[in-house]
Structure formats: structure tokens, C-alpha cells
Amino acid sequence: MKFSIVVLTMGNRPEELARSVRSALEQEHVDVEIVLVGNGVDPVGDRGGEAPFDDERVKTVQLPKNVGIPAGRNRGVEASCGEVILFLDDDGWYRSTRLGTYLRDRFAADPGLGAVSFRVRDPEGGRGERRHVPRLRAGDPERSSDVTTFLGGACAIRRAAWDAGGGLPEDFFYAHEETDLAWQILNAGYRIVYDASAVMFHPAVLPTRHDMFYRYNARNRVWLARRNLPWTIGLTYLAVWVAMTLLRERKPSALKPWFKGFIEGWRKPAGPRRPISWRTAWRMTRTGRPPII
């Protein structure tokens, strides 16, 4: 079972990128390849002849411009050949050298396992962020469970499940693209699990640091519903998120771009529509997260 580890970079964290690549190359007793994708940059620059980038298992893909996270990762997958695809942020890393063998055994033992979402640990020793546990009851990050989505930069996906899900939606650019894929993976009959024993390390950062966070968050949530949900469920899903946003965000600096993105999500094409079945919606509900929240 070969593993393809795709690392997307903007070229602005060279030391962190080297750490990420080393942690991937150090996986023991598994066949790995690392695909470095430069989003508008040469991913290694003038360090191609230096360790760890000079390893023959490392290949590079340079994109002419920043095409966004989903398109960049899609290009990385296209350049890979492993049976299991892992996405690793360029400032994240694997501390255990046995993560690969653990994942190999999990996927080999369960043909219905489509994706694994990793536990993200804070290298400073903090408890971690609730949003890194992809379920509603996120208070205990050490508890593994079936889930309905996964973390885009901390996951492993069976290639057959990736193909069945159709890859990441490139027009999303940033935010919720992994949920779009996750719902289609579930609709194809696969399971997704959050596995607290599969650990990656990542510095604690807030998603709101990105200028476009609120706008893309709202726009892509509308696109999620338009692309993937039966209309009865989709309209309920969006109504719930409007209400939750009004309760959570009180500042005009957050609400203004959020509602701008929400309107944009209705005005612009969402891409091909592939609504999940009612059976899949019921499976998601039984898993603990009905597709209305």
C-alpha cells in the first residue's frame, strides 16, 4: 500500500516546510512519496539539491499562480500514484514515525473506510482547538468516532473514495472544500472516522486571520447546500447557519462580509449538483451530525 503525501505551500515557510517533509520521509516500513505543490511559486526554490528535498521520493509541482487550496491539492493528487492520499499543511508535521504503518493497517483491515481525520495537537502543549475535532461533541479530542467530515490538512483518504467523491471543488478556493468531498464520500457508501491515535502537530492559529474568511465561509456554505443537499434539507441547513452566525458574531466587521458571501453564494454558479440520498442524510444523523448543522 503506497502513501502519497501532498504538501501545498506558498513558499513563505521554508523551515517549516522542510520539517514537514522530513516527518513524512521518516515514516517507517511503508512506501511513501511526497508531492510538494507550489501555489504560484517554486515549492523548494534554490534548495532542490539540499536535504530533505533532494530525496528521490520527493517530487515537485509548480503552479503558475495561486489557484487556491482545493485546486492546488487536486494538482498534487493528479501527480501522485499512491493508494492512500494524505494532505499535510506546510507548517504541520508528524511526530511519530509509525503513523504510516498504523494507517496502512487501518485501511487494509476495513475496505469500507474512506477517510481518516487526524487529531491535531498543539506543539506548545495546549489542549487544541474544538474545530479540529470534526463533530458536534468536540469536548474530548482523545475520543475516536465516526464523523461526517474531516480536516483538510490533517487527513488520509483512500484513493478509491477520493475518485468516488470527485476530488475537491476548485471554485471554493478556501473553506469547506473538504466537507463537500466528505459528503460525496459518504454518499458513495464509505465511512469517515476521526482517529485520536493518528496525530499530527500544528501551531495554534485562528482561521479568522485570513481576510476572506467570513466571505468565503458563507459563500461556500451556500454552495455546499446547492451542490450536495436535497432542497428541503439544504434550505433548513442554511437557515440554521444564518441563525447561528447572528448569535455568534455581533460585530459588523464580521457580519458584513459574511452576508456579502452568503448573497454571492446564491448569485454565482455553485458547480454541478449531486444531492446526497436521504439514506446518506439519515446515516449522517445517526453518526451524530445531521446535515442541517
C-alpha positions as CSV (number, residue, x, y, z in Angstrom):
1,M,0.0,0.0,0.0
2,K,1.7,3.2,-1.2
3,F,1.1,6.5,0.5
4,S,1.1,9.8,-1.4
5,I,1.7,12.8,1.0
6,V,0.6,16.1,-0.7
7,V,2.0,19.3,0.8
8,L,0.7,22.6,-0.5
9,T,2.9,25.7,0.0
10,M,3.1,29.4,-0.8
11,G,6.8,29.3,-0.3
12,N,6.8,31.6,2.7
13,R,7.6,29.0,5.4
14,P,10.8,27.3,4.2
15,E,12.0,25.9,7.6
16,E,8.5,24.6,8.5
17,L,8.2,23.0,5.0
18,A,11.5,21.2,5.5
19,R,10.2,19.9,8.9
20,S,7.0,18.7,7.3
21,V,8.9,16.8,4.5
22,R,11.3,15.2,6.9
23,S,8.5,13.9,9.1
24,A,6.9,12.4,6.0
25,L,10.1,10.8,4.8
26,E,10.8,9.3,8.2
27,Q,7.7,7.1,8.2
28,E,8.9,3.5,8.8
29,H,8.1,0.3,6.9
30,V,5.8,2.0,4.4
31,D,6.2,3.1,0.8
32,V,5.8,6.9,0.6
33,E,6.1,9.6,-2.0
34,I,5.9,13.3,-1.2
35,V,4.4,15.7,-3.7
36,L,5.2,19.4,-3.0
37,V,2.8,21.8,-4.7
38,G,3.9,25.4,-5.1
39,N,0.8,27.6,-5.3
40,G,2.3,30.3,-7.6
41,V,5.9,29.6,-6.5
42,D,8.6,27.0,-6.9
43,P,8.0,24.9,-3.8
44,V,11.7,24.4,-3.0
45,G,13.3,27.4,-4.7
46,D,17.1,27.0,-4.7
47,R,17.1,24.3,-2.1
48,G,16.3,21.4,-4.5
49,G,19.7,19.9,-4.0
50,E,19.6,20.1,-0.2
51,A,18.1,17.6,2.3
52,P,15.3,16.7,2.6
53,F,14.2,18.0,-0.8
54,D,16.9,16.0,-2.7
55,D,15.3,12.7,-1.7
56,E,14.2,10.7,-4.7
57,R,10.8,10.2,-3.1
58,V,10.1,13.9,-3.3
59,K,8.6,15.4,-6.5
60,T,7.5,19.0,-7.1
61,V,4.7,20.7,-8.9
62,Q,4.9,24.4,-9.6
63,L,1.7,26.2,-10.4
64,P,1.8,29.5,-12.4
65,K,-0.4,31.3,-9.8
66,N,-2.2,30.8,-6.5
67,V,-5.1,28.7,-7.6
68,G,-6.5,28.2,-4.0
69,I,-6.3,25.3,-1.6
70,P,-8.6,22.8,-3.4
71,A,-7.2,23.2,-6.9
72,G,-3.7,23.1,-5.5
73,R,-4.3,19.9,-3.7
74,N,-6.1,18.4,-6.7
75,R,-3.0,19.1,-8.8
76,G,-0.9,17.3,-6.2
77,V,-3.2,14.2,-6.3
78,E,-3.0,14.2,-10.1
79,A,0.8,14.0,-9.8
80,S,0.7,11.2,-7.3
81,C,0.2,7.4,-7.5
82,G,-0.4,6.1,-4.0
83,E,-3.4,4.1,-2.9
84,V,-3.8,6.4,0.1
85,I,-3.6,10.2,-0.2
86,L,-2.5,12.3,2.8
87,F,-2.7,16.1,3.0
88,L,-0.2,17.8,5.2
89,D,0.0,21.5,5.9
90,D,3.4,23.0,5.2
91,D,3.6,24.1,8.9
92,G,2.4,20.8,10.3
93,W,4.3,17.6,10.9
94,Y,4.1,14.0,12.1
95,R,6.0,13.3,15.3
96,S,5.5,9.5,15.2
97,T,7.4,7.6,12.6
98,R,4.8,4.8,12.9
99,L,1.8,6.8,11.7
100,G,2.1,5.3,8.2
101,T,2.1,1.7,9.4
102,Y,-0.9,2.5,11.7
103,L,-2.9,3.9,8.8
104,R,-1.8,1.1,6.5
105,D,-3.2,-1.4,8.9
106,R,-6.5,0.5,9.4
107,F,-7.2,0.9,5.7
108,A,-6.2,-2.8,5.0
109,A,-8.5,-4.1,7.7
110,D,-11.6,-2.1,6.7
111,P,-12.3,-1.8,2.9
112,G,-15.2,0.5,3.8
113,L,-13.0,3.1,5.4
114,G,-12.9,6.0,3.1
115,A,-11.0,8.7,5.1
116,V,-9.3,9.3,8.4
117,S,-9.3,12.7,10.1
118,F,-6.3,13.1,12.4
119,R,-6.0,14.5,15.9
120,V,-4.3,17.9,15.7
121,R,-2.0,18.6,18.7
122,D,-0.6,21.9,19.7
123,P,3.2,21.7,19.9
124,E,3.1,24.1,22.8
125,G,1.1,21.6,24.9
126,G,-2.3,23.3,24.7
127,R,-5.4,21.2,24.6
128,G,-6.1,22.1,21.0
129,E,-9.0,23.7,19.2
130,R,-12.5,22.4,19.1
131,R,-12.8,23.0,15.4
132,H,-10.1,20.4,14.9
133,V,-12.5,17.7,16.2
134,P,-14.9,17.3,13.3
135,R,-18.1,16.5,15.2
136,L,-20.6,18.4,17.4
137,R,-19.5,16.8,20.7
138,A,-15.9,18.1,20.3
139,G,-15.0,18.5,24.0
140,D,-12.9,15.3,24.2
141,P,-10.2,15.2,21.4
142,E,-8.9,11.9,22.7
143,R,-12.1,10.1,21.8
144,S,-12.3,8.5,18.3
145,S,-15.5,8.2,16.5
146,D,-17.3,8.0,13.1
147,V,-17.7,11.6,11.7
148,T,-19.3,13.2,8.7
149,T,-16.3,15.4,7.6
150,F,-12.5,15.6,8.0
151,L,-9.8,18.2,8.4
152,G,-8.4,19.2,5.0
153,G,-4.7,19.5,6.1
154,A,-4.7,16.5,8.6
155,C,-6.2,13.5,6.9
156,A,-5.7,10.3,4.9
157,I,-8.1,9.3,2.1
158,R,-8.4,6.1,0.2
159,R,-7.9,6.9,-3.5
160,A,-10.9,4.9,-4.5
161,A,-13.0,7.0,-2.1
162,W,-11.4,10.2,-3.5
163,D,-12.3,9.1,-7.0
164,A,-15.8,8.3,-6.0
165,G,-16.2,11.7,-4.3
166,G,-14.9,13.6,-7.3
167,G,-12.0,15.4,-5.7
168,L,-12.1,18.9,-4.1
169,P,-14.3,21.6,-5.6
170,E,-11.9,24.1,-7.1
171,D,-14.1,27.1,-7.2
172,F,-14.3,27.1,-3.4
173,F,-10.7,28.4,-3.3
174,Y,-10.7,28.2,0.6
175,A,-13.1,26.9,3.2
176,H,-15.5,23.9,3.3
177,E,-14.0,22.1,0.3
178,E,-13.2,19.0,2.4
179,T,-16.8,18.9,3.6
180,D,-18.1,18.9,0.0
181,L,-15.8,15.9,-0.7
182,A,-16.7,14.2,2.6
183,W,-20.4,14.2,1.9
184,Q,-19.8,12.6,-1.5
185,I,-17.5,10.0,0.0
186,L,-20.3,9.1,2.5
187,N,-22.8,9.1,-0.3
188,A,-20.6,6.5,-2.1
189,G,-21.0,4.2,0.9
190,Y,-17.7,4.8,2.6
191,R,-17.1,5.6,6.3
192,I,-15.1,8.5,7.7
193,V,-13.5,8.4,11.1
194,Y,-11.9,10.8,13.5
195,D,-8.9,8.8,14.9
196,A,-7.4,10.3,18.0
197,S,-4.4,7.8,17.7
198,A,-3.4,9.3,14.3
199,V,-1.7,12.5,15.4
200,M,-0.2,15.5,13.6
201,F,1.2,18.6,15.1
202,H,0.3,22.1,14.1
203,P,0.7,25.5,15.7
204,A,-2.4,27.0,17.2
205,V,-3.8,29.6,14.7
206,L,-7.1,31.3,14.2
207,P,-8.9,30.9,10.8
208,T,-10.1,34.5,11.1
209,R,-6.5,35.6,10.4
210,H,-7.4,35.3,6.7
211,D,-9.0,38.5,5.3
212,M,-11.5,36.5,3.2
213,F,-12.5,34.1,6.0
214,Y,-16.1,35.4,6.6
215,R,-16.9,35.9,3.0
216,Y,-15.7,32.5,1.7
217,N,-17.1,30.8,4.8
218,A,-20.6,32.0,3.9
219,R,-20.4,31.7,0.1
220,N,-19.1,28.2,0.2
221,R,-21.7,27.1,2.8
222,V,-24.4,28.1,0.3
223,W,-22.5,26.3,-2.4
224,L,-22.3,23.2,-0.2
225,A,-26.1,23.1,0.1
226,R,-26.8,23.9,-3.5
227,R,-24.4,21.2,-4.7
228,N,-25.0,18.4,-2.2
229,L,-28.2,18.5,-0.3
230,P,-31.9,17.7,-1.2
231,W,-33.6,21.1,-1.3
232,T,-35.7,20.5,1.9
233,I,-32.6,19.8,3.9
234,G,-30.4,22.4,2.1
235,L,-32.7,25.3,2.9
236,T,-33.0,24.2,6.5
237,Y,-29.2,23.9,6.7
238,L,-28.7,27.5,5.5
239,A,-31.4,28.9,7.8
240,V,-29.7,27.2,10.8
241,W,-26.4,28.7,9.8
242,V,-27.8,32.2,9.4
243,A,-29.3,32.0,12.9
244,M,-26.1,30.6,14.3
245,T,-24.0,33.3,12.7
246,L,-26.2,36.1,14.1
247,L,-25.9,34.6,17.6
248,R,-22.1,34.1,17.4
249,E,-21.0,37.2,15.5
250,R,-22.2,40.5,16.8
251,K,-19.6,42.8,15.1
252,P,-20.4,44.5,11.8
253,S,-16.9,43.8,10.7
254,A,-17.7,40.1,10.7
255,L,-21.4,40.2,9.7
256,K,-21.0,42.4,6.7
257,P,-18.5,40.2,4.8
258,W,-20.4,37.1,5.9
259,F,-23.7,38.2,4.4
260,K,-21.9,39.5,1.3
261,G,-20.6,36.0,0.8
262,F,-24.0,34.5,1.6
263,I,-25.6,36.6,-1.2
264,E,-22.7,35.8,-3.5
265,G,-23.3,32.1,-2.9
266,W,-26.8,32.4,-4.4
267,R,-25.8,34.7,-7.3
268,K,-22.8,32.7,-8.6
269,P,-22.8,29.2,-10.1
270,A,-22.2,26.6,-7.5
271,G,-20.9,23.9,-9.9
272,P,-22.5,20.5,-10.7
273,R,-25.3,19.4,-8.4
274,R,-25.1,15.9,-6.9
275,P,-27.5,15.7,-4.0
276,I,-26.8,13.0,-1.4
277,S,-29.5,10.4,-0.9
278,W,-31.9,10.6,2.0
279,R,-30.3,7.4,3.2
280,T,-27.0,9.1,3.4
281,A,-28.6,12.0,5.3
282,W,-30.0,9.5,7.8
283,R,-26.6,7.9,8.2
284,M,-25.1,11.3,8.9
285,T,-27.8,11.9,11.5
286,R,-27.1,8.6,13.2
287,T,-23.4,9.4,13.2
288,G,-24.3,12.5,15.3
289,R,-24.3,15.3,12.8
290,P,-27.4,15.7,10.6
291,P,-26.8,17.7,7.5
292,I,-28.7,20.8,8.9
293,I,-25.8,22.0,11.0
